[in-house]
Amino acid sequence: MLIEPLAVIARYWRALSILSLVVLTTLSLLPLPAGSSVAGSDKFLHLAAWGLAVIPAALALGGRVLPLIALFLMWSIAIEFVQPFVGRFFEVADMLANAAGLSLGAWLGSALRRFAGR
């Protein structure tokens, strides 16, 4: 049922977390195509992406996931500072959406952990 997939995700949380950071960093630093103007219109994507990135760790670590959330948040902030150098936008609102996503993802992962009885 649902519990076995959660156990597999929790078992591989380190690899999934690293993979998430690599994918998010790559996508965040790819130059935007010419004529694109997505500044301000992508907040849900930030929230969802960073939220999904932290769920495996929250499944595995429960309440001990806070240091990892802090690391992910610092990473996402660093990405924002680098983006103007690759033709992207620096936005404080992106950082806030990332923080909200990390919070929601940690909450969801912890709730799923309790649901699975871990």
C-alpha positions, 0 to 999 in steps of 0.5 A: 500500500502507501506505507511501503513507498514511503519507506523506500523514499525515507531509505533513500532520502540522502540521494533524493535530497542531493538529486533534488538540489542538483536538479533545482540548481540546474533549472534555476541557473539555466538562462531564460530564453530570449523574450521570456519574462517570468519574473513574479509569475513563478511563485507556485513553482518555487513553493512546489519544487522546494517543498517536494525537495524536502519531503524525503528528508522529513520522512526519514528524519521527522523533527530532526529535519530543521538543520537540513531545511536551513541548508536548503534555504541558504542554498536557495538564497545563494541561487537567487544571488547568482541568477542575475549573472546567468540572465535570470532575475533576483527576487526576494519573493522567490526566497519567500516562496522557497521558504514557504515550500520548505516549511510545507514540505517538511510539515507534509513529510512529517505528517506522512511519517506519522501516518506510516507509524514511523 
